Amino acid sequence: METQTDPVCGMQVDQENSAGTSEYKRTTYYFCSQSCKQKFDIHPSQYAGQAT
């Protein structure tokens, strides 16, 4: 199980069970909820690069 950090809220997300994904500048971002995904999709540059 590989986890990623939701760039909006900082929560750890299992890649296989994420609530959604978005691509931005050739990077895939994983989200814990559709709400976080929607926030990211509106302003991706605000959140991109914050996930660690």
PDB file of N, CA, C, O and CB in Angstrom:
ATOM      1  N   MET A   1       0.855  -1.180   0.000  1.00  0.00           N
ATOM      2  CA  MET A   1       0.000   0.000   0.000  1.00  0.00           C
ATOM      3  C   MET A   1       0.900   1.243   0.000  1.00  0.00           C
ATOM      4  O   MET A   1       1.653   1.485   0.943  1.00  0.00           O
ATOM      5  CB  MET A   1      -0.973  -0.001   1.239  1.00  0.00           C
ATOM      6  N   GLU A   2       0.803   2.006  -1.064  1.00  0.00           N
ATOM      7  CA  GLU A   2       1.591   3.234  -1.147  1.00  0.00           C
ATOM      8  C   GLU A   2       0.693   4.415  -0.811  1.00  0.00           C
ATOM      9  O   GLU A   2      -0.424   4.524  -1.317  1.00  0.00           O
ATOM     10  CB  GLU A   2       2.226   3.403  -2.561  1.00  0.00           C
ATOM     11  N   THR A   3       1.192   5.298   0.049  1.00  0.00           N
ATOM     12  CA  THR A   3       0.399   6.465   0.435  1.00  0.00           C
ATOM     13  C   THR A   3       1.014   7.747  -0.125  1.00  0.00           C
ATOM     14  O   THR A   3       2.218   7.834  -0.365  1.00  0.00           O
ATOM     15  CB  THR A   3       0.285   6.556   1.968  1.00  0.00           C
ATOM     16  N   GLN A   4       0.163   8.711  -0.318  1.00  0.00           N
ATOM     17  CA  GLN A   4       0.551  10.042  -0.769  1.00  0.00           C
ATOM     18  C   GLN A   4      -0.090  11.042   0.182  1.00  0.00           C
ATOM     19  O   GLN A   4      -1.025  10.705   0.908  1.00  0.00           O
ATOM     20  CB  GLN A   4       0.116  10.304  -2.263  1.00  0.00           C
ATOM     21  N   THR A   5       0.406  12.252   0.178  1.00  0.00           N
ATOM     22  CA  THR A   5      -0.158  13.301   1.012  1.00  0.00           C
ATOM     23  C   THR A   5      -1.122  14.141   0.198  1.00  0.00           C
ATOM     24  O   THR A   5      -0.763  14.658  -0.860  1.00  0.00           O
ATOM     25  CB  THR A   5       0.949  14.180   1.613  1.00  0.00           C
ATOM     26  N   ASP A   6      -2.345  14.278   0.690  1.00  0.00           N
ATOM     27  CA  ASP A   6      -3.326  15.155   0.062  1.00  0.00           C
ATOM     28  C   ASP A   6      -2.761  16.569   0.128  1.00  0.00           C
ATOM     29  O   ASP A   6      -2.502  17.063   1.226  1.00  0.00           O
ATOM     30  CB  ASP A   6      -4.742  15.058   0.766  1.00  0.00           C
ATOM     31  N   PRO A   7      -2.558  17.243  -1.017  1.00  0.00           N
ATOM     32  CA  PRO A   7      -1.924  18.563  -0.998  1.00  0.00           C
ATOM     33  C   PRO A   7      -2.790  19.664  -0.384  1.00  0.00           C
ATOM     34  O   PRO A   7      -2.281  20.737  -0.059  1.00  0.00           O
ATOM     35  CB  PRO A   7      -1.555  18.953  -2.392  1.00  0.00           C
ATOM     36  N   VAL A   8      -4.070  19.417  -0.224  1.00  0.00           N
ATOM     37  CA  VAL A   8      -4.970  20.439   0.315  1.00  0.00           C
ATOM     38  C   VAL A   8      -5.009  20.380   1.845  1.00  0.00           C
ATOM     39  O   VAL A   8      -4.825  21.399   2.510  1.00  0.00           O
ATOM     40  CB  VAL A   8      -6.391  20.261  -0.260  1.00  0.00           C
ATOM     41  N   CYS A   9      -5.248  19.194   2.401  1.00  0.00           N
ATOM     42  CA  CYS A   9      -5.422  19.083   3.854  1.00  0.00           C
ATOM     43  C   CYS A   9      -4.255  18.411   4.578  1.00  0.00           C
ATOM     44  O   CYS A   9      -4.178  18.462   5.806  1.00  0.00           O
ATOM     45  CB  CYS A   9      -6.674  18.322   4.144  1.00  0.00           C
ATOM     46  N   GLY A  10      -3.338  17.776   3.819  1.00  0.00           N
ATOM     47  CA  GLY A  10      -2.181  17.136   4.435  1.00  0.00           C
ATOM     48  C   GLY A  10      -2.410  15.718   4.921  1.00  0.00           C
ATOM     49  O   GLY A  10      -1.497  15.109   5.479  1.00  0.00           O
ATOM     50  N   MET A  11      -3.592  15.180   4.727  1.00  0.00           N
ATOM     51  CA  MET A  11      -3.914  13.827   5.173  1.00  0.00           C
ATOM     52  C   MET A  11      -3.195  12.792   4.303  1.00  0.00           C
ATOM     53  O   MET A  11      -3.021  12.995   3.101  1.00  0.00           O
ATOM     54  CB  MET A  11      -5.441  13.595   5.136  1.00  0.00           C
ATOM     55  N   GLN A  12      -2.782  11.685   4.918  1.00  0.00           N
ATOM     56  CA  GLN A  12      -2.188  10.588   4.162  1.00  0.00           C
ATOM     57  C   GLN A  12      -3.296   9.813   3.449  1.00  0.00           C
ATOM     58  O   GLN A  12      -4.314   9.470   4.050  1.00  0.00           O
ATOM     59  CB  GLN A  12      -1.366   9.650   5.096  1.00  0.00           C
ATOM     60  N   VAL A  13      -3.084   9.542   2.155  1.00  0.00           N
ATOM     61  CA  VAL A  13      -4.102   8.904   1.320  1.00  0.00           C
ATOM     62  C   VAL A  13      -3.507   7.672   0.661  1.00  0.00           C
ATOM     63  O   VAL A  13      -2.430   7.742   0.070  1.00  0.00           O
ATOM     64  CB  VAL A  13      -4.647   9.888   0.249  1.00  0.00           C
ATOM     65  N   ASP A  14      -4.204   6.536   0.759  1.00  0.00           N
ATOM     66  CA  ASP A  14      -3.820   5.320   0.057  1.00  0.00           C
ATOM     67  C   ASP A  14      -4.122   5.539  -1.424  1.00  0.00           C
ATOM     68  O   ASP A  14      -5.259   5.835  -1.789  1.00  0.00           O
ATOM     69  CB  ASP A  14      -4.577   4.056   0.624  1.00  0.00           C
ATOM     70  N   GLN A  15      -3.108   5.395  -2.276  1.00  0.00           N
ATOM     71  CA  GLN A  15      -3.292   5.648  -3.706  1.00  0.00           C
ATOM     72  C   GLN A  15      -4.445   4.848  -4.299  1.00  0.00           C
ATOM     73  O   GLN A  15      -5.206   5.377  -5.110  1.00  0.00           O
ATOM     74  CB  GLN A  15      -2.020   5.327  -4.453  1.00  0.00           C
ATOM     75  N   GLU A  16      -4.586   3.596  -3.913  1.00  0.00           N
ATOM     76  CA  GLU A  16      -5.603   2.726  -4.499  1.00  0.00           C
ATOM     77  C   GLU A  16      -7.013   3.076  -4.033  1.00  0.00           C
ATOM     78  O   GLU A  16      -7.982   2.753  -4.719  1.00  0.00           O
ATOM     79  CB  GLU A  16      -5.302   1.284  -4.162  1.00  0.00           C
ATOM     80  N   ASN A  17      -7.143   3.723  -2.894  1.00  0.00           N
ATOM     81  CA  ASN A  17      -8.468   4.027  -2.351  1.00  0.00           C
ATOM     82  C   ASN A  17      -8.724   5.521  -2.214  1.00  0.00           C
ATOM     83  O   ASN A  17      -9.554   5.935  -1.404  1.00  0.00           O
ATOM     84  CB  ASN A  17      -8.633   3.367  -1.007  1.00  0.00           C
ATOM     85  N   SER A  18      -8.027   6.328  -2.990  1.00  0.00           N
ATOM     86  CA  SER A  18      -8.213   7.778  -2.895  1.00  0.00           C
ATOM     87  C   SER A  18      -9.594   8.169  -3.414  1.00  0.00           C
ATOM     88  O   SER A  18     -10.195   7.453  -4.215  1.00  0.00           O
ATOM     89  CB  SER A  18      -7.112   8.524  -3.685  1.00  0.00           C
ATOM     90  N   ALA A  19     -10.078   9.297  -2.954  1.00  0.00           N
ATOM     91  CA  ALA A  19     -11.394   9.796  -3.379  1.00  0.00           C
ATOM     92  C   ALA A  19     -11.334  10.403  -4.777  1.00  0.00           C
ATOM     93  O   ALA A  19     -12.364  10.643  -5.407  1.00  0.00           O
ATOM     94  CB  ALA A  19     -11.919  10.838  -2.382  1.00  0.00           C
ATOM     95  N   GLY A  20     -10.122  10.647  -5.249  1.00  0.00           N
ATOM     96  CA  GLY A  20      -9.964  11.208  -6.582  1.00  0.00           C
ATOM     97  C   GLY A  20      -8.524  11.581  -6.833  1.00  0.00           C
ATOM     98  O   GLY A  20      -7.713  11.639  -5.909  1.00  0.00           O
ATOM     99  N   THR A  21      -8.209  11.835  -8.100  1.00  0.00           N
ATOM    100  CA  THR A  21      -6.877  12.278  -8.484  1.00  0.00           C
ATOM    101  C   THR A  21      -6.993  13.440  -9.457  1.00  0.00           C
ATOM    102  O   THR A  21      -8.010  13.606 -10.131  1.00  0.00           O
ATOM    103  CB  THR A  21      -6.067  11.120  -9.109  1.00  0.00           C
ATOM    104  N   SER A  22      -5.949  14.233  -9.518  1.00  0.00           N
ATOM    105  CA  SER A  22      -5.837  15.304 -10.507  1.00  0.00           C
ATOM    106  C   SER A  22      -4.401  15.327 -10.995  1.00  0.00           C
ATOM    107  O   SER A  22      -3.477  15.007 -10.246  1.00  0.00           O
ATOM    108  CB  SER A  22      -6.259  16.695  -9.912  1.00  0.00           C
ATOM    109  N   GLU A  23      -4.217  15.702 -12.241  1.00  0.00           N
ATOM    110  CA  GLU A  23      -2.887  15.861 -12.806  1.00  0.00           C
ATOM    111  C   GLU A  23      -2.610  17.337 -12.966  1.00  0.00           C
ATOM    112  O   GLU A  23      -3.467  18.095 -13.419  1.00  0.00           O
ATOM    113  CB  GLU A  23      -2.751  15.120 -14.158  1.00  0.00           C
ATOM    114  N   TYR A  24      -1.413  17.741 -12.594  1.00  0.00           N
ATOM    115  CA  TYR A  24      -1.002  19.133 -12.746  1.00  0.00           C
ATOM    116  C   TYR A  24       0.493  19.132 -13.009  1.00  0.00           C
ATOM    117  O   TYR A  24       1.270  18.617 -12.205  1.00  0.00           O
ATOM    118  CB  TYR A  24      -1.364  19.993 -11.477  1.00  0.00           C
ATOM    119  N   LYS A  25       0.892  19.704 -14.125  1.00  0.00           N
ATOM    120  CA  LYS A  25       2.300  19.779 -14.524  1.00  0.00           C
ATOM    121  C   LYS A  25       2.977  18.418 -14.438  1.00  0.00           C
ATOM    122  O   LYS A  25       4.046  18.276 -13.843  1.00  0.00           O
ATOM    123  CB  LYS A  25       3.046  20.786 -13.650  1.00  0.00           C
ATOM    124  N   ARG A  26       2.334  17.417 -15.044  1.00  0.00           N
ATOM    125  CA  ARG A  26       2.861  16.045 -15.151  1.00  0.00           C
ATOM    126  C   ARG A  26       2.994  15.315 -13.820  1.00  0.00           C
ATOM    127  O   ARG A  26       3.708  14.316 -13.737  1.00  0.00           O
ATOM    128  CB  ARG A  26       4.199  16.077 -15.814  1.00  0.00           C
ATOM    129  N   THR A  27       2.325  15.790 -12.790  1.00  0.00           N
ATOM    130  CA  THR A  27       2.330  15.130 -11.485  1.00  0.00           C
ATOM    131  C   THR A  27       0.904  14.759 -11.123  1.00  0.00           C
ATOM    132  O   THR A  27      -0.017  15.554 -11.308  1.00  0.00           O
ATOM    133  CB  THR A  27       2.962  16.041 -10.390  1.00  0.00           C
ATOM    134  N   THR A  28       0.722  13.545 -10.604  1.00  0.00           N
ATOM    135  CA  THR A  28      -0.596  13.105 -10.153  1.00  0.00           C
ATOM    136  C   THR A  28      -0.718  13.370  -8.664  1.00  0.00           C
ATOM    137  O   THR A  28       0.164  13.010  -7.885  1.00  0.00           O
ATOM    138  CB  THR A  28      -0.827  11.601 -10.467  1.00  0.00           C
ATOM    139  N   TYR A  29      -1.809  13.997  -8.276  1.00  0.00           N
ATOM    140  CA  TYR A  29      -2.103  14.304  -6.877  1.00  0.00           C
ATOM    141  C   TYR A  29      -3.300  13.462  -6.438  1.00  0.00           C
ATOM    142  O   TYR A  29      -4.243  13.258  -7.202  1.00  0.00           O
ATOM    143  CB  TYR A  29      -2.387  15.833  -6.678  1.00  0.00           C
ATOM    144  N   TYR A  30      -3.249  12.980  -5.203  1.00  0.00           N
ATOM    145  CA  TYR A  30      -4.282  12.110  -4.640  1.00  0.00           C
ATOM    146  C   TYR A  30      -5.000  12.840  -3.516  1.00  0.00           C
ATOM    147  O   TYR A  30      -4.394  13.608  -2.769  1.00  0.00           O
ATOM    148  CB  TYR A  30      -3.671  10.780  -4.126  1.00  0.00           C
ATOM    149  N   PHE A  31      -6.312  12.587  -3.406  1.00  0.00           N
ATOM    150  CA  PHE A  31      -7.127  13.335  -2.452  1.00  0.00           C
ATOM    151  C   PHE A  31      -7.927  12.414  -1.540  1.00  0.00           C
ATOM    152  O   PHE A  31      -8.327  11.315  -1.922  1.00  0.00           O
ATOM    153  CB  PHE A  31      -8.067  14.268  -3.189  1.00  0.00           C
ATOM    154  N   CYS A  32      -8.150  12.909  -0.301  1.00  0.00           N
ATOM    155  CA  CYS A  32      -8.919  12.157   0.691  1.00  0.00           C
ATOM    156  C   CYS A  32     -10.414  12.314   0.461  1.00  0.00           C
ATOM    157  O   CYS A  32     -11.199  11.465   0.884  1.00  0.00           O
ATOM    158  CB  CYS A  32      -8.557  12.612   2.105  1.00  0.00           C
ATOM    159  N   SER A  33     -10.818  13.402  -0.212  1.00  0.00           N
ATOM    160  CA  SER A  33     -12.241  13.664  -0.438  1.00  0.00           C
ATOM    161  C   SER A  33     -12.436  14.460  -1.723  1.00  0.00           C
ATOM    162  O   SER A  33     -11.503  15.074  -2.240  1.00  0.00           O
ATOM    163  CB  SER A  33     -12.851  14.422   0.759  1.00  0.00           C
ATOM    164  N   GLN A  34     -13.657  14.438  -2.225  1.00  0.00           N
ATOM    165  CA  GLN A  34     -13.982  15.227  -3.410  1.00  0.00           C
ATOM    166  C   GLN A  34     -13.867  16.722  -3.112  1.00  0.00           C
ATOM    167  O   GLN A  34     -13.548  17.510  -4.002  1.00  0.00           O
ATOM    168  CB  GLN A  34     -15.398  14.890  -3.910  1.00  0.00           C
ATOM    169  N   SER A  35     -14.124  17.111  -1.875  1.00  0.00           N
ATOM    170  CA  SER A  35     -14.006  18.513  -1.485  1.00  0.00           C
ATOM    171  C   SER A  35     -12.567  19.006  -1.670  1.00  0.00           C
ATOM    172  O   SER A  35     -12.347  20.087  -2.217  1.00  0.00           O
ATOM    173  CB  SER A  35     -14.455  18.703  -0.023  1.00  0.00           C
ATOM    174  N   CYS A  36     -11.598  18.224  -1.220  1.00  0.00           N
ATOM    175  CA  CYS A  36     -10.196  18.603  -1.389  1.00  0.00           C
ATOM    176  C   CYS A  36      -9.823  18.631  -2.866  1.00  0.00           C
ATOM    177  O   CYS A  36      -9.112  19.532  -3.310  1.00  0.00           O
ATOM    178  CB  CYS A  36      -9.276  17.634  -0.627  1.00  0.00           C
ATOM    179  N   LYS A  37     -10.301  17.650  -3.630  1.00  0.00           N
ATOM    180  CA  LYS A  37     -10.024  17.620  -5.068  1.00  0.00           C
ATOM    181  C   LYS A  37     -10.585  18.864  -5.751  1.00  0.00           C
ATOM    182  O   LYS A  37      -9.912  19.456  -6.595  1.00  0.00           O
ATOM    183  CB  LYS A  37     -10.617  16.350  -5.707  1.00  0.00           C
ATOM    184  N   GLN A  38     -11.791  19.264  -5.406  1.00  0.00           N
ATOM    185  CA  GLN A  38     -12.401  20.442  -6.017  1.00  0.00           C
ATOM    186  C   GLN A  38     -11.619  21.705  -5.689  1.00  0.00           C
ATOM    187  O   GLN A  38     -11.421  22.553  -6.559  1.00  0.00           O
ATOM    188  CB  GLN A  38     -13.846  20.590  -5.557  1.00  0.00           C
ATOM    189  N   LYS A  39     -11.172  21.841  -4.444  1.00  0.00           N
ATOM    190  CA  LYS A  39     -10.363  23.003  -4.066  1.00  0.00           C
ATOM    191  C   LYS A  39      -9.077  23.051  -4.879  1.00  0.00           C
ATOM    192  O   LYS A  39      -8.678  24.110  -5.364  1.00  0.00           O
ATOM    193  CB  LYS A  39     -10.038  22.971  -2.561  1.00  0.00           C
ATOM    194  N   PHE A  40      -8.431  21.900  -5.027  1.00  0.00           N
ATOM    195  CA  PHE A  40      -7.202  21.820  -5.807  1.00  0.00           C
ATOM    196  C   PHE A  40      -7.465  22.184  -7.267  1.00  0.00           C
ATOM    197  O   PHE A  40      -6.714  22.957  -7.861  1.00  0.00           O
ATOM    198  CB  PHE A  40      -6.596  20.413  -5.710  1.00  0.00           C
ATOM    199  N   ASP A  41      -8.528  21.629  -7.841  1.00  0.00           N
ATOM    200  CA  ASP A  41      -8.823  21.856  -9.259  1.00  0.00           C
ATOM    201  C   ASP A  41      -9.105  23.324  -9.569  1.00  0.00           C
ATOM    202  O   ASP A  41      -8.854  23.772 -10.688  1.00  0.00           O
ATOM    203  CB  ASP A  41     -10.009  21.011  -9.681  1.00  0.00           C
ATOM    204  N   ILE A  42      -9.618  24.074  -8.608  1.00  0.00           N
ATOM    205  CA  ILE A  42      -9.892  25.499  -8.817  1.00  0.00           C
ATOM    206  C   ILE A  42      -8.592  26.300  -8.834  1.00  0.00           C
ATOM    207  O   ILE A  42      -8.431  27.194  -9.664  1.00  0.00           O
ATOM    208  CB  ILE A  42     -10.835  26.037  -7.719  1.00  0.00           C
ATOM    209  N   HIS A  43      -7.658  25.991  -7.925  1.00  0.00           N
ATOM    210  CA  HIS A  43      -6.391  26.731  -7.807  1.00  0.00           C
ATOM    211  C   HIS A  43      -5.219  25.763  -7.617  1.00  0.00           C
ATOM    212  O   HIS A  43      -4.616  25.745  -6.544  1.00  0.00           O
ATOM    213  CB  HIS A  43      -6.453  27.734  -6.622  1.00  0.00           C
ATOM    214  N   PRO A  44      -4.884  24.960  -8.628  1.00  0.00           N
ATOM    215  CA  PRO A  44      -3.827  23.960  -8.427  1.00  0.00           C
ATOM    216  C   PRO A  44      -2.470  24.550  -8.053  1.00  0.00           C
ATOM    217  O   PRO A  44      -1.729  23.938  -7.285  1.00  0.00           O
ATOM    218  CB  PRO A  44      -3.672  23.145  -9.669  1.00  0.00           C
ATOM    219  N   SER A  45      -2.134  25.721  -8.578  1.00  0.00           N
ATOM    220  CA  SER A  45      -0.814  26.291  -8.275  1.00  0.00           C
ATOM    221  C   SER A  45      -0.692  26.682  -6.800  1.00  0.00           C
ATOM    222  O   SER A  45       0.416  26.776  -6.273  1.00  0.00           O
ATOM    223  CB  SER A  45      -0.552  27.516  -9.162  1.00  0.00           C
ATOM    224  N   GLN A  46      -1.809  26.907  -6.144  1.00  0.00           N
ATOM    225  CA  GLN A  46      -1.796  27.238  -4.719  1.00  0.00           C
ATOM    226  C   GLN A  46      -1.389  26.040  -3.871  1.00  0.00           C
ATOM    227  O   GLN A  46      -0.789  26.206  -2.809  1.00  0.00           O
ATOM    228  CB  GLN A  46      -3.168  27.743  -4.281  1.00  0.00           C
ATOM    229  N   TYR A  47      -1.715  24.817  -4.340  1.00  0.00           N
ATOM    230  CA  TYR A  47      -1.482  23.614  -3.547  1.00  0.00           C
ATOM    231  C   TYR A  47      -0.348  22.727  -4.074  1.00  0.00           C
ATOM    232  O   TYR A  47       0.245  21.968  -3.308  1.00  0.00           O
ATOM    233  CB  TYR A  47      -2.742  22.814  -3.485  1.00  0.00           C
ATOM    234  N   ALA A  48      -0.042  22.814  -5.366  1.00  0.00           N
ATOM    235  CA  ALA A  48       0.976  21.950  -5.962  1.00  0.00           C
ATOM    236  C   ALA A  48       2.322  22.186  -5.299  1.00  0.00           C
ATOM    237  O   ALA A  48       2.704  23.319  -5.009  1.00  0.00           O
ATOM    238  CB  ALA A  48       1.079  22.193  -7.477  1.00  0.00           C
ATOM    239  N   GLY A  49       3.021  21.103  -5.069  1.00  0.00           N
ATOM    240  CA  GLY A  49       4.337  21.215  -4.440  1.00  0.00           C
ATOM    241  C   GLY A  49       4.314  21.168  -2.936  1.00  0.00           C
ATOM    242  O   GLY A  49       5.369  21.070  -2.309  1.00  0.00           O
ATOM    243  N   GLN A  50       3.130  21.234  -2.330  1.00  0.00           N
ATOM    244  CA  GLN A  50       3.018  21.182  -0.871  1.00  0.00           C
ATOM    245  C   GLN A  50       2.992  19.760  -0.345  1.00  0.00           C
ATOM    246  O   GLN A  50       3.322  19.520   0.816  1.00  0.00           O
ATOM    247  CB  GLN A  50       1.774  21.910  -0.418  1.00  0.00           C
ATOM    248  N   ALA A  51       2.598  18.804  -1.199  1.00  0.00           N
ATOM    249  CA  ALA A  51       2.545  17.402  -0.765  1.00  0.00           C
ATOM    250  C   ALA A  51       3.961  16.875  -0.613  1.00  0.00           C
ATOM    251  O   ALA A  51       4.831  17.151  -1.439  1.00  0.00           O
ATOM    252  CB  ALA A  51       1.741  16.528  -1.774  1.00  0.00           C
ATOM    253  N   THR A  52       4.186  16.114   0.451  1.00  0.00           N
ATOM    254  CA  THR A  52       5.507  15.544   0.670  1.00  0.00           C
ATOM    255  C   THR A  52       5.421  14.057   0.846  1.00  0.00           C
ATOM    256  O   THR A  52       6.442  13.398   1.043  1.00  0.00           O
ATOM    257  CB  THR A  52       6.173  16.171   1.872  1.00  0.00           C
TER     258      THR A  52
END
